[in-house]
Amino acid sequence: MSQLDALIVAHGQPSAQDAAEGALASFLAEIEPHAPSCSLGAATLAAPGKLEHQLERLRPGGLIYPLFMSEGWFVKSNLAKRLGAAPVQVMTPFGMDDALISLTAKALQATAGFGKGPLLLVAHGSASGRKAPAQVPLDFGKRLSDALEGYPVHVGFIEQEPLISDVARMVPDAGLCLPFFAMEGDHVQSDVRDALKGAGFVGEILPAISRLPGMSQRIAESIQAELGNNSQVSAA
């Protein structure tokens, strides 16, 4: 059994474990060509035993790349508990990568709906009031607006105020909606779309941010850079 250099870990979907694993495997297949010198694997937390099985393949000192939007409970507590004492290094979650700002701005500017109205950035949020799940998209929205020279960006949430439906009603001229999600599961395909439909949103709904052009390459570059840094430290 070949060893892995890095393991990409996503939340998955408890109600559709196989579908989520398949979607992650497809995304991994898009990332791998950009990291030809690395051996990569993937696992969702929702699929029983999958993370543990893949950890057995991860070489000592290998990387865990959290395909999550913030360093919230799932990364700091759930994932950390599942990893236990495994000799691994956990990288910065996908959604907290500074490079996402410029990549997202470039992708939006190439979209037909850009310039036709404000951008609606939608995220999960936290029903329990945890700060990280809300603060990351709020900060991202502000920085994205700055990168787009003041282009209006409004943020709405599934599980906390301001709700997606309320924000969509406040900006009826919104031209684009960008889901601030790591994968296109039920939250993106159902919850977000249902909320927008109920609010009468008529703009374009973009893919989840991880599916924008350049994102798979960025993930590969991040992993390769971290592996390179670790090699330099080991050789020193």
Secondary structure, DSSP 8 states (H G I E B T S, - for coil): ---EEEEEEE---GGGHHHHHHHHHHHHHHHGGG-TTS-EEEEESSSTTHHHHHHHHEEEEEEEEE-SSSSSHIIIIIIHHHHTT-S-EE---GGG-THHHHHHHHHHHTSTTTTSS-EEEEE---TT--SHHHHHHHHHHHHHHHHTTT--EEEEESSSSSBHHHHHHH-TT--EEEE--SS-SHIIIIIIHHHHHHTT--SEE---GGGSTTHHHHHHHHHHHHHHHHHHHHH-
